[in-house]
Amino acid sequence: MLEQYDLHNLLVIDIETVPQYASFDEVPDHFKKLWDLKTQYQRKEETAEEFYERAGIWAEFGKIICISAGIFINGKETGLRVKSFAAHDEKEVLEKFSALLNSQPPSLILCAHNGKEFDFPYLCRRMLVNGVKIPTQLELSGKKPWEINHLDTMELWKFGDYKNYTSLNLLTAIFNIPTPKDDIDGSMVGHVYWVENQLDRISTYCQKDVIATAQLLRRYRCEELIADNCITIVE
């Protein structure tokens, strides 16, 4: 599976997002009304204010604080280099990531877990909001489906099936991919950012998801996992 892809022409990415404001009280009044309308069917028993901690999921109400990217490298053994772009200024994060993509071939393949439903469209939407030109590798407009170089490890696992979301954690477990037991998960990112002000901690978490996704790709190809000593975090 996936033997037709050159992993060295592939960039594995993951993004971390948070609500645009630290609390619902800080949200401008007209956006409070729009948030109420946007989430009225998802909230069930919760009020719009109680539900706001999940605002990072929606590109209209959230922002990107970290993008991590991993590229496979040649050597005696296959290696992986991982770099993160993290900042409180979303535009700065997007511009640096855009510059990375613009320095790469247009044929570069982007890969993420649930990327087609979340990471890729979220990146494009926030780039437009921030006035950042969408790089060729993310652009969908005017392209035929087979011209879009996007891989999604969750979609690949479906094999054409339409079952519910399958988490990266579940797939790493069944493929016996070791992952560190961290003190943070996706549901905690907003709190760690707005309350604890620990952007570096979020960046580390994001990097580990990139590594896990890269290892999952290796398993999909029935290849050995990348050794820990062949994984480099670029500061």
C-alpha positions in Angstrom: 0.0 0.0 0.0 1.3 3.5 -0.9 4.4 2.1 -2.6 3.8 4.4 -5.5 4.6 7.4 -3.4 8.1 8.7 -2.8 8.1 9.5 0.9 11.0 12.0 0.3 8.6 14.2 -1.7 6.0 14.2 1.2 5.5 16.6 4.0 3.6 15.3 7.1 1.8 18.1 9.0 -0.3 18.8 12.0 -1.9 22.0 13.3 -3.1 23.1 16.7 -5.9 25.5 17.0 -7.6 27.5 19.9 -10.5 29.9 20.3 -9.7 33.4 19.1 -10.5 34.8 22.6 -9.6 33.7 26.0 -13.2 33.6 27.2 -16.7 34.2 25.8 -16.9 37.5 27.6 -14.2 38.9 25.4 -15.9 37.9 22.1 -17.4 41.0 20.3 -21.2 41.1 20.6 -21.9 40.5 16.9 -19.7 37.4 16.9 -21.4 36.1 20.0 -24.7 36.1 18.1 -23.0 34.5 15.1 -21.5 31.8 17.4 -24.9 31.1 18.9 -26.3 30.6 15.4 -23.4 28.5 14.1 -23.5 26.0 17.0 -27.2 25.8 17.9 -27.5 22.2 16.6 -24.2 21.0 18.2 -24.6 22.4 21.7 -27.6 20.3 22.9 -28.0 21.2 26.6 -25.0 23.6 26.7 -25.3 27.4 26.3 -23.3 29.3 23.7 -20.9 30.5 26.4 -20.4 27.0 27.9 -19.7 25.6 24.4 -17.2 28.4 23.5 -14.2 26.3 24.8 -14.6 24.3 21.6 -14.5 27.3 19.3 -11.0 26.4 18.0 -12.6 23.6 15.9 -14.2 26.2 13.6 -12.0 28.3 11.4 -14.4 31.2 11.6 -14.0 31.4 15.4 -10.6 29.9 16.0 -7.0 30.5 15.2 -3.9 28.5 14.4 -1.1 28.8 17.0 1.2 26.0 15.9 2.0 24.1 12.7 4.4 21.2 12.8 5.9 19.6 9.7 8.0 16.5 9.2 10.0 15.4 6.1 11.5 12.0 5.5 15.3 12.1 4.9 17.7 9.7 3.3 20.6 8.0 5.1 21.8 4.5 6.2 18.3 4.4 7.7 15.2 6.4 6.8 15.0 9.5 9.1 12.5 12.2 9.9 13.2 15.9 10.5 10.4 17.8 12.3 10.1 21.6 12.6 7.4 23.7 14.2 6.1 27.2 13.6 4.5 28.5 16.7 3.5 32.0 17.8 0.7 34.0 19.4 0.5 36.0 16.1 -1.4 33.7 13.7 -0.3 35.6 10.6 3.3 35.1 11.6 2.8 31.3 11.8 1.0 31.1 8.5 3.5 33.2 6.7 6.4 31.1 7.9 4.7 27.9 6.9 3.7 29.4 3.6 7.3 30.3 2.9 8.3 26.7 3.6 5.8 25.4 1.1 6.8 28.0 -1.5 10.4 26.9 -1.2 9.4 23.3 -2.1 8.4 21.8 -5.5 4.7 22.3 -6.4 4.4 18.5 -6.6 5.1 18.2 -2.9 2.6 15.8 -1.3 1.0 17.0 2.0 -0.1 14.4 4.5 -2.1 14.7 7.8 -4.4 12.6 9.9 -8.0 13.8 9.1 -6.2 16.4 7.0 -8.9 16.6 4.3 -11.6 17.4 6.8 -9.7 19.6 9.2 -6.0 20.6 8.7 -6.0 21.5 5.0 -9.3 23.5 4.8 -8.6 25.1 8.1 -5.2 26.3 6.9 -6.7 27.7 3.7 -9.5 29.5 5.5 -7.2 31.1 8.0 -4.7 32.1 5.3 -7.5 34.0 3.5 -8.6 35.7 6.7 -5.0 36.8 7.4 -4.4 37.9 3.8 -1.8 35.2 3.2 -1.7 33.8 -0.4 -2.5 30.1 -0.4 0.6 28.1 -1.6 0.2 25.8 -4.6 0.4 22.6 -2.6 -2.8 23.7 -0.6 -4.7 25.2 -3.5 -7.7 23.2 -4.7 -9.4 25.7 -7.1 -9.1 24.8 -10.7 -7.5 21.4 -10.0 -8.8 18.0 -11.0 -9.2 15.5 -8.2 -6.1 13.5 -9.3 -4.0 16.7 -9.4 -4.5 17.4 -5.7 -1.5 15.9 -3.8 -3.1 15.4 -0.4 -2.9 12.2 1.6 -5.1 11.6 4.7 -4.1 8.7 6.9 -7.6 8.5 8.3 -9.2 8.4 4.9 -6.8 5.8 3.8 -7.8 3.6 6.7 -11.5 3.7 5.5 -10.7 1.8 2.3 -13.9 3.3 0.8 -15.9 2.6 4.0 -17.9 5.5 5.6 -17.6 4.6 9.3 -17.0 7.2 12.0 -13.8 9.1 12.8 -10.9 6.9 13.7 -8.4 8.7 15.9 -4.6 8.7 15.5 -4.3 7.3 19.0 -6.4 4.3 18.1 -4.4 3.6 15.0 -1.1 3.9 16.7 -2.3 1.5 19.3 -3.4 -1.2 16.8 -0.3 -0.9 14.7 1.9 -1.0 17.9 3.5 2.4 17.3 5.0 3.6 20.6 3.8 7.1 21.6 4.9 9.0 24.7 2.3 9.2 27.6 1.9 12.9 27.6 0.0 15.1 30.1 -1.9 16.8 27.3 -4.5 15.9 24.6 -6.3 17.8 22.0 -9.2 18.8 24.3 -6.8 20.5 26.6 -4.9 22.7 24.0 -7.2 25.8 24.6 -6.7 25.7 28.3 -3.0 25.1 28.1 -2.7 28.1 25.7 -5.1 30.7 27.3 -4.8 29.8 31.0 -1.4 28.2 31.4 0.3 30.2 28.6 2.5 27.2 27.6 2.9 27.5 23.8 6.1 25.4 23.9 4.2 22.5 25.5 1.6 22.7 22.7 4.4 22.7 20.1 5.9 19.6 21.5 2.5 17.9 21.5 2.0 18.9 17.8 5.4 17.5 16.9 4.6 14.2 18.4 1.4 13.9 16.3 3.5 14.5 13.2 5.9 11.8 14.2 3.0 9.4 14.9 1.5 10.1 11.5 4.8 9.5 9.8 5.2 6.2 11.6 1.7 5.2 10.6 2.5 5.9 6.9 5.5 3.5 7.3 3.1 0.8 8.8 0.7 1.3 5.9 3.6 0.6 3.6 4.5 -2.5 5.7 7.9 -0.9 6.5 9.8 -0.8 9.7 9.3 2.1 12.0 11.8 5.0 12.0 14.2 4.5 14.8 14.1 7.2 17.6 17.8 8.1 16.9 16.8 8.9 13.3 14.2 11.5 14.3 15.5 15.1 14.6 13.6 18.0 16.0 14.8 21.2 14.3 14.7 24.1 16.8 
